[in-house]
Amino acid sequence: MKFFVDTADINEIKDLAKTGLLDGVTTNPSIIAKEGCKFLDRIAEICDVVKGPVSAEVAATDYDTMIKEANKIKTIAKNVAVKVPLTMDGLRVCKELSDGGTMVNVTLCFSANQALLAAKAGATFISPFVGRLDDIGEDGMQLISDIVDIYGNYDFKTEILVASVRNPFHVLESARLGAHVMTAPPAIIKQLFNHPMTEKGLASFTADWAKTGQSIL
């Protein structure tokens, strides 16, 4: 499964990129607003750091303005993916961009029917929001299971990008179900490295090595 980080914090992105385990980046208007940065400049900066897909979202909601914004965004870098909302106008933009060879991430997916429409529109990625479904008492991971089943019935090229990831369980279940990608905030990704038994074992090994008085270097 590919690991994307959901942030526009360039320092966090650089830190995770150094591990060699980061496959891409996702952003949205809320994330950009939080950083207080210039949108086009920050997306270009991220694209220089990460060679995989970098999602940059349009701000408009009507077709005419969305397509103008999308055409501007797609010129930032070859690895930029234009992010559009899962609306009728959004999917119209998706179809037009996809037919022209531009990567498109369709966001704010909350049903399997919506995911089916996005795949038919040629989306590169579909972003189901599991955490937000959990917040309203629905089962976000069931949506992932449904989309995996439906896409498996057809020759869709759309990759399932699990979004609104709130905890390591979401990551684990996404991988178990066969989702192609997950995107999570830096803090959630860093949690995946941690286990108390790993820390305990490392402390023991370090103490025992110190007793030998040796140095490998």
N, C-alpha and C positions, 0 to 999 in steps of 0.2 A: 504494500500500500504506500502511495506517495504521501509525504508529509508537507503540508503548506502551513505557514504561520499567518495568523490573522492579526496584522498590525501594520502601522506605518512608522513605527519607531525604528529609525535607521540603525541605531546602536544595537537594539535587540536583534534585528535582522542580521547584522554583521556577526554578532556573537553566535547565533545559531548556524549561520552559513559556514563558520569555521569548523563545525563538527563534520561537515560533508554529508549530513543527513537531511538537509533541507532541500526540498524539491520545488518550492514555489512560494508565492506570497499572495494573500488576499487582502484587499482594503475595501472600505465603503465610506460614504460621506460622513458617518458618525466618527469613524476612526480618524479620518483626515481632520475633522473639526477638533478632535481631542488633541491632536499634535500641533495645531495652530500653524501649519506649514502651507506653502504654496503647492497646490495640487499637482500641476504638471511637472514642476521641478522635483517634487518628492518622488513621484512615480518614476521619473527618469533616473533618479539616484538609486532607487530600489532595483530597477532593471539592470543597472550596472553591476550591482552586487550579486544578484541572483540570476542565474542563466535560465532557470525554468520559468513557467508562466507567472506573470504578475497581473492580478486582476485589478482593474481601475474602473470604477462605476460612473455611469452617466448621472447627472443631477436632475435632468428633466424627466417628465413623465409622458409628454405627448410625442408622437412619432416624429414630426418635423424637427423639433429641437433635439430629440434624442439622437437622430441619425447624424445631425450636424456635430453634436458633441462626440459621438462615436467615431466619426471620421477624423476628428482632431486627436482623440485619444490614441487611435491605432497607429498614428505616425510617431508616437513617442519612442518606441523601440520594437524590434521584431518579436520580442517575447512578451509583449503586453497582450492581455486578454480583456476585451471590453465587457464590462459587467452591466447587464440590463435586468430590469424587474420582470417578473413573470406576469405580464399583462398582455392583452391583445396587441397593443402597440409595441410593447417590449419584444414580443416574439416576432413581430413583423420586422423589427430592426435586426433581431437575431438571424432570421432567415436571409435577409439581404447581406449582412456581414459575412455569415458563414458561406454563402454561395460565392463570395468574393475572396475567400481564403483567410479571413480574420478569425482568430480564436474568440469565442464568446462564452461567458459564464452567465447563465441565467440564475438569478438569485431570488430569495424569498419564496421558495417552494414549500408548500405545506400539505400537498396531497399527491397521490400517485397519478391521478389524472393530469395534474399540472405537469408532472415529470414526463408523462407520455407526450404531451403537447410540445414540450421543450425539445425532446429527442426528435420529434417529427420536424421541428423547425431547424434542426441541424446544430443544436448547441454543442459546444465542445465539452462544457461542464454543466451539470445541474446541481444547484446548491440547496438541498433540503435542510431546514433549520430544526434540528432535533431538540435542542434545549428549550426553544420557545414553545414547542409543542408540549414538552414536559411541564412547562410553567402553567399551562392551562388544563392540566390533568389528562392530556393525551399521551400516547406512547410514541415518542419520537423515533425510537429504534424500529418500531413496527413499520413506520413509513419507509425506512431504509430497506427493510426486508421485502416490502411490497415492490419497491422500485427495482431492486435486484432481480426479483422474480419476473417482472414484466419485461425489463430490458433483455433478460436471458432468453425470452421467447422470440426475439427479433434480432436483426443485424444492425442494431443501433450502435453508433460509434461514440455516443455521449458518455462521458465518464461521470460517475456518481461522486460528488464532492460533499462529504458530510460537513455541515456548518453548524454554527451555534453550539459548538462542543463545550461542555461545561466541566467535564471531569475525565479521568483516565478510563473509566468504565465505558464512556461513549466511544473512545478510541478503540478499546478492545473489542467491543461489540461490532463496531463498523468493520474492523478487520475480519472478525469471525463471519460476518455476513457477506463479505466479498466486495465491499465498497472500494472504488479505485483510489480515492483520495480522501483525506480528512484535513480540515483546517482548524487550528485552535490558537488561542492566545499564547504568548511565550511562556507564561507561568504554567499552563497545563502541559505543554510539551516538556518543560523541564521536570515536571513531576514524574514523567515516565522513566527518568533515569534513576529515581530513588526507590530504595527498599531498605527497611531497617536491618535486615539480615546482611545485606551487602555492606552497609556501614559498620556493622558489628564485626563482620569477618575481616574487613579491611583494617580496622583498628587492631585486631588480634595479630594479623600478619605483620603489620608495621611494628608492633611492640616486640614480636619475636625476632624480626630482622635486626632491630636495634641491639638486641642482646648479643648478636654475633659480632658486633663491632666492625663489620665489613662495609665496603662501598663498591658498588658496581662500576662507578666512574673512576 
